[in-house]
Every structure is written in structure tokens, then in C-alpha cells.
Amino acid sequence: MSSDDNAGRRASPGAPAGGGGRRRKDIQGLRAVCMMQVLAYHAWRVGSPVGVDAFIMISAYLMTGSFVRRTEAGRMPFFAE
């Protein structure tokens, strides 16, 4: 793609200028903490199973953002292709 091809595209807020995915290290860290809590609960019954709910909610937030960005860019979400 040339630079002229990208001239008409509008970048969505929070999206990187290059069009590639940007990893949110803070949210990925939260997901890692949740997974550690889930593993500890299932292996040694330490804590509570709340980590499962938190992991699912964080993942749903990330997936929804991905779907919205793809739709705004005029592409179908990957599950509908």
C-alpha cells in the first residue's frame, strides 16, 4: 500500500497510526494476574474463582474494541468472514 492509499482513512481514537495492533501491557498484565489466580484456585483451592469472571470480562472488552475498530475501518469482524 502506498502512502496515498492511507490518505483517506481516518484513524480511530486510541488506534495506532500504522494500522497495526497495539498491545496494552497494563491490560495484558491484568489478564495474567487473573490467570494466575485461576490456576492457584484450581490447583490448591487458594482464593476464589472470581479470576475466571475477571478474565472473561477483560477478554470481552479487548475483543469488542477489536470488532469496533475493524468495523470502523470498513472490514468485517474476523468471525463473520
Distance bins in CASP14 RR format, pairs under 12 A and 6 or more apart:
PFRMAT RR
TARGET T0000
AUTHOR 0000-0000-0000
RMODE 2
METHOD distances of the structure
MODEL  1
1 7 0 0 0 0 0 1 0 0 0 0 0
1 8 0 0 0 0 0 1 0 0 0 0 0
1 9 0 0 0 0 0 1 0 0 0 0 0
1 18 0 0 0 0 0 1 0 0 0 0 0
1 19 0 0 0 0 0 1 0 0 0 0 0
3 9 0 0 0 0 0 1 0 0 0 0 0
3 17 0 0 0 0 0 1 0 0 0 0 0
3 18 0 0 0 0 0 1 0 0 0 0 0
6 17 0 0 0 0 1 0 0 0 0 0 0
6 18 0 0 0 0 1 0 0 0 0 0 0
6 19 0 0 0 0 1 0 0 0 0 0 0
6 20 0 0 0 0 0 1 0 0 0 0 0
6 73 0 0 0 0 0 1 0 0 0 0 0
8 73 0 0 0 0 0 1 0 0 0 0 0
9 15 0 0 0 0 0 1 0 0 0 0 0
9 17 0 0 0 0 0 1 0 0 0 0 0
9 18 0 0 0 0 1 0 0 0 0 0 0
9 19 0 0 0 0 1 0 0 0 0 0 0
9 69 0 0 0 0 0 1 0 0 0 0 0
9 72 0 0 0 0 1 0 0 0 0 0 0
9 73 1 0 0 1 0 0 0 0 0 0 0
9 74 0 0 0 0 1 0 0 0 0 0 0
9 75 0 0 0 0 0 1 0 0 0 0 0
10 17 0 0 0 0 0 1 0 0 0 0 0
10 19 0 0 0 0 0 1 0 0 0 0 0
10 69 0 0 0 0 0 1 0 0 0 0 0
10 72 0 0 0 0 1 0 0 0 0 0 0
10 73 0 0 0 0 1 0 0 0 0 0 0
10 74 0 0 0 0 0 1 0 0 0 0 0
11 17 1 0 0 1 0 0 0 0 0 0 0
11 18 0 0 0 0 1 0 0 0 0 0 0
11 19 1 0 0 1 0 0 0 0 0 0 0
11 20 0 0 0 0 0 1 0 0 0 0 0
11 22 0 0 0 0 0 1 0 0 0 0 0
11 69 0 0 0 0 1 0 0 0 0 0 0
11 72 0 0 0 0 1 0 0 0 0 0 0
11 73 0 0 0 0 1 0 0 0 0 0 0
12 18 0 0 0 0 0 1 0 0 0 0 0
12 19 0 0 0 0 1 0 0 0 0 0 0
12 21 0 0 0 0 0 1 0 0 0 0 0
12 22 0 0 0 0 0 1 0 0 0 0 0
12 65 0 0 0 0 1 0 0 0 0 0 0
12 66 0 0 0 0 0 1 0 0 0 0 0
12 68 1 0 0 1 0 0 0 0 0 0 0
12 69 1 0 1 0 0 0 0 0 0 0 0
12 70 0 0 0 0 0 1 0 0 0 0 0
12 71 0 0 0 0 1 0 0 0 0 0 0
12 72 1 0 1 0 0 0 0 0 0 0 0
12 73 1 0 0 1 0 0 0 0 0 0 0
12 74 0 0 0 0 0 1 0 0 0 0 0
13 65 0 0 0 0 0 1 0 0 0 0 0
13 68 0 0 0 0 0 1 0 0 0 0 0
13 69 0 0 0 0 0 1 0 0 0 0 0
13 72 0 0 0 0 0 1 0 0 0 0 0
14 20 0 0 0 0 0 1 0 0 0 0 0
14 21 0 0 0 0 0 1 0 0 0 0 0
14 22 1 0 0 1 0 0 0 0 0 0 0
14 24 0 0 0 0 0 1 0 0 0 0 0
14 65 0 0 0 0 0 1 0 0 0 0 0
14 68 0 0 0 0 0 1 0 0 0 0 0
14 69 0 0 0 0 1 0 0 0 0 0 0
14 72 0 0 0 0 0 1 0 0 0 0 0
15 21 1 0 0 1 0 0 0 0 0 0 0
15 22 1 0 0 1 0 0 0 0 0 0 0
15 65 0 0 0 0 1 0 0 0 0 0 0
15 66 0 0 0 0 0 1 0 0 0 0 0
15 68 0 0 0 0 1 0 0 0 0 0 0
15 69 1 0 1 0 0 0 0 0 0 0 0
15 70 0 0 0 0 0 1 0 0 0 0 0
15 72 0 0 0 0 1 0 0 0 0 0 0
15 73 0 0 0 0 1 0 0 0 0 0 0
16 22 1 0 1 0 0 0 0 0 0 0 0
16 23 0 0 0 0 0 1 0 0 0 0 0
16 24 0 0 0 0 0 1 0 0 0 0 0
16 69 0 0 0 0 0 1 0 0 0 0 0
18 73 0 0 0 0 0 1 0 0 0 0 0
19 69 0 0 0 0 1 0 0 0 0 0 0
19 70 0 0 0 0 0 1 0 0 0 0 0
19 72 0 0 0 0 0 1 0 0 0 0 0
19 73 0 0 0 0 1 0 0 0 0 0 0
19 75 0 0 0 0 0 1 0 0 0 0 0
20 66 0 0 0 0 0 1 0 0 0 0 0
20 69 0 0 0 0 1 0 0 0 0 0 0
20 70 0 0 0 0 0 1 0 0 0 0 0
20 73 0 0 0 0 0 1 0 0 0 0 0
21 62 0 0 0 0 0 1 0 0 0 0 0
21 65 0 0 0 0 0 1 0 0 0 0 0
21 66 0 0 0 0 1 0 0 0 0 0 0
21 69 0 0 0 0 1 0 0 0 0 0 0
21 70 0 0 0 0 0 1 0 0 0 0 0
21 73 0 0 0 0 0 1 0 0 0 0 0
22 28 0 0 0 0 0 1 0 0 0 0 0
22 62 0 0 0 0 0 1 0 0 0 0 0
22 65 0 0 0 0 0 1 0 0 0 0 0
22 66 0 0 0 0 0 1 0 0 0 0 0
22 69 0 0 0 0 0 1 0 0 0 0 0
23 29 0 0 0 0 0 1 0 0 0 0 0
23 31 0 0 0 0 0 1 0 0 0 0 0
23 62 0 0 0 0 0 1 0 0 0 0 0
24 30 0 0 0 0 1 0 0 0 0 0 0
24 31 0 0 0 0 1 0 0 0 0 0 0
24 58 0 0 0 0 0 1 0 0 0 0 0
24 61 0 0 0 0 1 0 0 0 0 0 0
24 62 1 0 0 1 0 0 0 0 0 0 0
24 65 0 0 0 0 0 1 0 0 0 0 0
24 66 0 0 0 0 0 1 0 0 0 0 0
25 31 0 0 0 0 0 1 0 0 0 0 0
25 32 0 0 0 0 0 1 0 0 0 0 0
26 32 0 0 0 0 0 1 0 0 0 0 0
26 33 0 0 0 0 0 1 0 0 0 0 0
26 58 0 0 0 0 0 1 0 0 0 0 0
26 62 0 0 0 0 0 1 0 0 0 0 0
27 33 0 0 0 0 0 1 0 0 0 0 0
27 34 0 0 0 0 0 1 0 0 0 0 0
27 54 0 0 0 0 0 1 0 0 0 0 0
27 55 0 0 0 0 0 1 0 0 0 0 0
27 57 0 0 0 0 0 1 0 0 0 0 0
27 58 1 0 0 1 0 0 0 0 0 0 0
27 59 0 0 0 0 1 0 0 0 0 0 0
27 60 0 0 0 0 0 1 0 0 0 0 0
27 61 1 0 0 1 0 0 0 0 0 0 0
27 62 1 0 0 1 0 0 0 0 0 0 0
27 63 0 0 0 0 0 1 0 0 0 0 0
27 65 0 0 0 0 0 1 0 0 0 0 0
28 34 0 0 0 0 0 1 0 0 0 0 0
28 35 0 0 0 0 0 1 0 0 0 0 0
28 55 0 0 0 0 0 1 0 0 0 0 0
28 58 0 0 0 0 1 0 0 0 0 0 0
28 59 0 0 0 0 0 1 0 0 0 0 0
28 62 0 0 0 0 1 0 0 0 0 0 0
29 35 0 0 0 0 1 0 0 0 0 0 0
29 36 0 0 0 0 1 0 0 0 0 0 0
29 54 0 0 0 0 0 1 0 0 0 0 0
29 55 0 0 0 0 0 1 0 0 0 0 0
29 58 0 0 0 0 1 0 0 0 0 0 0
29 62 0 0 0 0 0 1 0 0 0 0 0
30 36 0 0 0 0 0 1 0 0 0 0 0
30 37 0 0 0 0 0 1 0 0 0 0 0
30 51 0 0 0 0 0 1 0 0 0 0 0
30 54 1 0 0 1 0 0 0 0 0 0 0
30 55 0 0 0 0 1 0 0 0 0 0 0
30 57 0 0 0 0 0 1 0 0 0 0 0
30 58 1 0 1 0 0 0 0 0 0 0 0
30 59 0 0 0 0 0 1 0 0 0 0 0
30 61 0 0 0 0 0 1 0 0 0 0 0
30 62 0 0 0 0 0 1 0 0 0 0 0
31 37 0 0 0 0 0 1 0 0 0 0 0
31 38 0 0 0 0 0 1 0 0 0 0 0
31 51 0 0 0 0 1 0 0 0 0 0 0
31 52 0 0 0 0 0 1 0 0 0 0 0
31 54 0 0 0 0 1 0 0 0 0 0 0
31 55 1 0 0 1 0 0 0 0 0 0 0
31 56 0 0 0 0 0 1 0 0 0 0 0
31 57 0 0 0 0 0 1 0 0 0 0 0
31 58 1 0 1 0 0 0 0 0 0 0 0
31 59 1 0 0 1 0 0 0 0 0 0 0
31 60 0 0 0 0 0 1 0 0 0 0 0
31 61 0 0 0 0 0 1 0 0 0 0 0
31 62 0 0 0 0 1 0 0 0 0 0 0
32 38 0 0 0 0 0 1 0 0 0 0 0
32 39 0 0 0 0 0 1 0 0 0 0 0
32 51 0 0 0 0 0 1 0 0 0 0 0
32 54 0 0 0 0 0 1 0 0 0 0 0
32 55 0 0 0 0 1 0 0 0 0 0 0
32 58 0 0 0 0 0 1 0 0 0 0 0
33 39 0 0 0 0 0 1 0 0 0 0 0
33 40 0 0 0 0 0 1 0 0 0 0 0
33 50 0 0 0 0 0 1 0 0 0 0 0
33 51 0 0 0 0 1 0 0 0 0 0 0
33 54 0 0 0 0 1 0 0 0 0 0 0
33 55 0 0 0 0 1 0 0 0 0 0 0
33 58 0 0 0 0 1 0 0 0 0 0 0
34 40 0 0 0 0 0 1 0 0 0 0 0
34 41 0 0 0 0 0 1 0 0 0 0 0
34 48 0 0 0 0 0 1 0 0 0 0 0
34 49 0 0 0 0 0 1 0 0 0 0 0
34 50 0 0 0 0 1 0 0 0 0 0 0
34 51 1 0 1 0 0 0 0 0 0 0 0
34 52 1 0 0 1 0 0 0 0 0 0 0
34 53 0 0 0 0 1 0 0 0 0 0 0
34 54 1 0 1 0 0 0 0 0 0 0 0
34 55 1 1 0 0 0 0 0 0 0 0 0
34 56 0 0 0 0 1 0 0 0 0 0 0
34 57 0 0 0 0 1 0 0 0 0 0 0
34 58 1 0 0 1 0 0 0 0 0 0 0
34 59 0 0 0 0 1 0 0 0 0 0 0
35 41 0 0 0 0 0 1 0 0 0 0 0
35 42 0 0 0 0 0 1 0 0 0 0 0
35 51 0 0 0 0 1 0 0 0 0 0 0
35 52 0 0 0 0 1 0 0 0 0 0 0
35 54 0 0 0 0 1 0 0 0 0 0 0
35 55 1 0 0 1 0 0 0 0 0 0 0
35 56 0 0 0 0 0 1 0 0 0 0 0
35 58 0 0 0 0 0 1 0 0 0 0 0
35 59 0 0 0 0 0 1 0 0 0 0 0
36 42 0 0 0 0 0 1 0 0 0 0 0
36 43 0 0 0 0 0 1 0 0 0 0 0
36 44 0 0 0 0 0 1 0 0 0 0 0
36 46 0 0 0 0 0 1 0 0 0 0 0
36 47 0 0 0 0 0 1 0 0 0 0 0
36 51 0 0 0 0 1 0 0 0 0 0 0
36 54 0 0 0 0 0 1 0 0 0 0 0
36 55 0 0 0 0 0 1 0 0 0 0 0
37 43 0 0 0 0 0 1 0 0 0 0 0
37 44 0 0 0 0 0 1 0 0 0 0 0
37 46 0 0 0 0 1 0 0 0 0 0 0
37 47 1 0 0 1 0 0 0 0 0 0 0
37 48 0 0 0 0 1 0 0 0 0 0 0
37 49 0 0 0 0 1 0 0 0 0 0 0
37 50 1 0 0 1 0 0 0 0 0 0 0
37 51 1 0 1 0 0 0 0 0 0 0 0
37 52 0 0 0 0 1 0 0 0 0 0 0
37 53 0 0 0 0 0 1 0 0 0 0 0
37 54 1 0 0 1 0 0 0 0 0 0 0
37 55 0 0 0 0 1 0 0 0 0 0 0
38 44 0 0 0 0 0 1 0 0 0 0 0
38 45 0 0 0 0 0 1 0 0 0 0 0
38 46 0 0 0 0 0 1 0 0 0 0 0
38 47 0 0 0 0 1 0 0 0 0 0 0
38 48 0 0 0 0 0 1 0 0 0 0 0
38 49 1 0 0 1 0 0 0 0 0 0 0
38 50 0 0 0 0 1 0 0 0 0 0 0
38 51 1 0 1 0 0 0 0 0 0 0 0
38 52 1 0 1 0 0 0 0 0 0 0 0
38 53 0 0 0 0 1 0 0 0 0 0 0
38 54 0 0 0 0 1 0 0 0 0 0 0
38 55 1 0 0 1 0 0 0 0 0 0 0
38 56 0 0 0 0 0 1 0 0 0 0 0
39 45 0 0 0 0 0 1 0 0 0 0 0
39 46 0 0 0 0 1 0 0 0 0 0 0
39 47 0 0 0 0 0 1 0 0 0 0 0
39 49 0 0 0 0 0 1 0 0 0 0 0
39 51 0 0 0 0 1 0 0 0 0 0 0
39 52 0 0 0 0 0 1 0 0 0 0 0
39 55 0 0 0 0 0 1 0 0 0 0 0
40 46 1 0 1 0 0 0 0 0 0 0 0
40 47 1 0 0 1 0 0 0 0 0 0 0
40 48 0 0 0 0 0 1 0 0 0 0 0
40 49 0 0 0 0 0 1 0 0 0 0 0
40 50 0 0 0 0 0 1 0 0 0 0 0
40 51 0 0 0 0 1 0 0 0 0 0 0
40 52 0 0 0 0 0 1 0 0 0 0 0
41 47 1 0 1 0 0 0 0 0 0 0 0
41 48 1 0 0 1 0 0 0 0 0 0 0
41 49 1 0 1 0 0 0 0 0 0 0 0
41 50 0 0 0 0 1 0 0 0 0 0 0
41 51 1 0 0 1 0 0 0 0 0 0 0
41 52 0 0 0 0 1 0 0 0 0 0 0
41 53 0 0 0 0 0 1 0 0 0 0 0
41 54 0 0 0 0 0 1 0 0 0 0 0
41 55 0 0 0 0 0 1 0 0 0 0 0
42 48 0 0 0 0 0 1 0 0 0 0 0
42 49 0 0 0 0 1 0 0 0 0 0 0
42 51 0 0 0 0 0 1 0 0 0 0 0
42 52 0 0 0 0 1 0 0 0 0 0 0
48 54 0 0 0 0 0 1 0 0 0 0 0
49 55 0 0 0 0 0 1 0 0 0 0 0
49 56 0 0 0 0 0 1 0 0 0 0 0
50 56 0 0 0 0 0 1 0 0 0 0 0
50 57 0 0 0 0 0 1 0 0 0 0 0
51 57 0 0 0 0 1 0 0 0 0 0 0
51 58 0 0 0 0 1 0 0 0 0 0 0
51 59 0 0 0 0 0 1 0 0 0 0 0
52 58 0 0 0 0 0 1 0 0 0 0 0
52 59 0 0 0 0 0 1 0 0 0 0 0
53 59 0 0 0 0 0 1 0 0 0 0 0
53 60 0 0 0 0 0 1 0 0 0 0 0
54 60 0 0 0 0 0 1 0 0 0 0 0
54 61 0 0 0 0 0 1 0 0 0 0 0
55 61 0 0 0 0 0 1 0 0 0 0 0
55 62 0 0 0 0 0 1 0 0 0 0 0
56 62 0 0 0 0 0 1 0 0 0 0 0
56 63 0 0 0 0 0 1 0 0 0 0 0
57 63 0 0 0 0 0 1 0 0 0 0 0
57 64 0 0 0 0 0 1 0 0 0 0 0
58 64 0 0 0 0 0 1 0 0 0 0 0
58 65 0 0 0 0 0 1 0 0 0 0 0
59 65 0 0 0 0 0 1 0 0 0 0 0
59 66 0 0 0 0 0 1 0 0 0 0 0
60 66 0 0 0 0 0 1 0 0 0 0 0
60 67 0 0 0 0 0 1 0 0 0 0 0
61 67 0 0 0 0 0 1 0 0 0 0 0
61 68 0 0 0 0 0 1 0 0 0 0 0
62 68 0 0 0 0 0 1 0 0 0 0 0
62 69 0 0 0 0 0 1 0 0 0 0 0
63 69 0 0 0 0 0 1 0 0 0 0 0
63 70 0 0 0 0 0 1 0 0 0 0 0
63 77 0 0 0 0 1 0 0 0 0 0 0
63 78 0 0 0 0 1 0 0 0 0 0 0
63 79 0 0 0 0 1 0 0 0 0 0 0
64 70 0 0 0 0 0 1 0 0 0 0 0
64 71 0 0 0 0 0 1 0 0 0 0 0
64 77 0 0 0 0 1 0 0 0 0 0 0
65 71 0 0 0 0 1 0 0 0 0 0 0
65 72 0 0 0 0 1 0 0 0 0 0 0
65 73 0 0 0 0 0 1 0 0 0 0 0
65 77 0 0 0 0 0 1 0 0 0 0 0
66 72 0 0 0 0 0 1 0 0 0 0 0
66 73 0 0 0 0 0 1 0 0 0 0 0
66 75 0 0 0 0 0 1 0 0 0 0 0
66 77 1 0 0 1 0 0 0 0 0 0 0
66 78 0 0 0 0 1 0 0 0 0 0 0
66 79 0 0 0 0 0 1 0 0 0 0 0
67 73 0 0 0 0 0 1 0 0 0 0 0
67 74 0 0 0 0 0 1 0 0 0 0 0
67 75 0 0 0 0 0 1 0 0 0 0 0
67 76 0 0 0 0 1 0 0 0 0 0 0
67 77 1 0 1 0 0 0 0 0 0 0 0
67 78 0 0 0 0 1 0 0 0 0 0 0
67 79 0 0 0 0 1 0 0 0 0 0 0
67 80 0 0 0 0 1 0 0 0 0 0 0
68 74 0 0 0 0 0 1 0 0 0 0 0
68 75 0 0 0 0 0 1 0 0 0 0 0
68 77 0 0 0 0 1 0 0 0 0 0 0
69 75 0 0 0 0 1 0 0 0 0 0 0
69 77 0 0 0 0 1 0 0 0 0 0 0
69 78 0 0 0 0 0 1 0 0 0 0 0
70 76 1 0 0 1 0 0 0 0 0 0 0
70 77 1 0 1 0 0 0 0 0 0 0 0
70 78 1 0 0 1 0 0 0 0 0 0 0
70 79 0 0 0 0 0 1 0 0 0 0 0
70 80 0 0 0 0 1 0 0 0 0 0 0
70 81 0 0 0 0 1 0 0 0 0 0 0
71 77 1 0 0 1 0 0 0 0 0 0 0
71 78 0 0 0 0 0 1 0 0 0 0 0
71 80 0 0 0 0 1 0 0 0 0 0 0
75 81 0 0 0 0 1 0 0 0 0 0 0
END
